[in-house]
Amino acid sequence: MLYNTLGKTNLEVSRLGFGTMRLPTKANNGDIYKEESAKMLSYAIENGVNLIDTAYSYHSKNLGDNGESENFVGEFLSENSLREEVLLQTKSPSWLMEDFRDFDRYLDEQLEKLQTDYIDIYLLHSLTVPEWYKVKDLNVLDFLDDCLSSGKVKHVGFSSHIEVDYLIEILDEYPKWEVCLTQMNYLDEYYQSGAMGLNYLRQINVGSEIMEPLRGGRLVQNIPSEVNALWNQAEIERTPIQWAFQYLWNRNDVDCVLSGMTSFEQVKENIEIASKLDEISDNDLELIREVARTYRTFIGNDCSRCGYCMPCPHGVDIINCFAEYNIAHMMGNPKASAMQYFYLIDDDSRADSCIGCEECLPFCTQMLDIPEELRKVHDYFGEEFNHY
């Protein structure tokens, strides 16, 4: 495994971090397949991964609620005596805060779930501009000061899906920020805070962590023929997942890439890639840019499959509706996904079941107008499967 210094924390962090938002499950999202997940985490730690990332809401049954990921991670680390072997990172559920006392209440609950006396890196979770102003008014910065002075938290930061101007505003507000988690991949250089945000993090020596390196799997699944043709022109042959990861690790402003792995095979493959130096030539960097330009001509919308919009209170399977829509767009034909759309998504879970309540809108990390996008999905596939 290769390591980087995580900004001014001076922590040596594996350049691949283990995200626990997409662990394998059984009956539902809250039912973690513990045996398989433990096998995955054990292998990752044995092979050098030292950053484990979780959050209050990961693997919850209902949108934004208390999830099972922290419970599982805490139990796993305690039972295997691995707490001191890893950097444990979790996140404060900013959207649930209504009073200053809530910050401490949730932190103490998370410490109990994680079965630990301290958290190495504590992030304010998924800050949007309104959420930032809300928690700021609740004196969140005083809370962070208290966390650091008490020893409950060693380093503080935030994750965000915001434009670069707001990112800089938040960073400049508090000199004790040490870590920032933002979305980045070769499609997103100019999306949200993007490359400009990473450059600013490097300037002020705040550790940079990356989410959505594979754009929710889009960069490694159902590759359009036009994209494959471009990859075949490369100076060095790489798989799609190698291209996606090495693009990030080739940058001097990326310290750690978080991957939400869902199978043991993914863990092994990702660790193998993360453990090898692979410098990308200028010619191949330009090829990546051409691939990104090609992808942007295909996609239907920017859903990253983060899952924050789920579950829909009216039963719409938002993620899979968008997934089939986007895959069909990338492949240029409704037939590519129409069968999956009509036969794998229940009748009452398809796009036409959306009633426009807009309860999902505050949770979309890509700032999509989800009801409008669902109308587009319905218009694209139609009322019934008739695509032969």
Secondary structure, DSSP 8 states (H G I E B T S, - for coil): --EEE-GGG--EEESEEEE-SS--BSSSTTSB-HHHHHHHHHHHHHTT--EEE--TTTT-SSTTS--SHHHHHHHHHHHTT-GGGSEEEEEE-GGG--SHHHHHHHHHHHHHHTT-S-EEEEEEEEE-HHHHHHHHHTTHHHHHHHHHHHTSEEEEEEEE---HHHHHHHHHH-TTEEEEEEE--TT-TTSTTHHHHHHHHHHTT-EEEEE-TTTTTTTTSS--HHHHHHHTT-SS---HHHHHHHHHHTSTT--EEEEE--SHHHHHHHHHHHTS-----HHHHHHHHHHHHHHHTT-S-------TT-S-TT---HHHHHHHHHHHHHHT-THHHHHHHHHHS-GGGSGGG-----TTGGG-TT---HHHHHHHHHHHH-SS----
